[in-house]
Amino acid sequence: MRLVAVVIAVSMLGWLGVQWLGGQMGWPAKYAFLADLVAMGALIWSLLVTWRIWRRRDASSQGQG
């Protein structure tokens, strides 16, 4: 879970940083879209890993009850 939290935090901070830096330096919009895709990929990965952790915990708690 810590890795998921770190990935979410770093991806959001990186995304915000690229958006701000791109606006300040006048980068083309394609770089903003690239940053968007990278951030979405990181968040989708985090969602899938979190879902798998939740399912494993649910299955193990049902087996013990």
C-alpha positions, 0 to 999 in steps of 0.5 A, a space after each residue: 500500500 505504501 508503494 501505491 501511495 507513493 506512486 499516486 503522490 509522485 504522479 500528481 506532483 509530477 503532473 502538476 509540475 509539468 503542467 506549470 512548467 509547460 505553461 511558463 516555458 510555452 511548451 506545445 500542447 502535445 507535452 501536456 497531453 503526454 503528461 496527462 497520459 503518464 499520470 492516468 497510467 500511474 493512477 490506473 495502475 494504482 487503482 488496479 493494485 489497490 483493488 487486488 490488495 482489497 480482494 486478497 484481504 477480503 478473501 483472507 478474512 472470509 477464510 478465517 471467519 
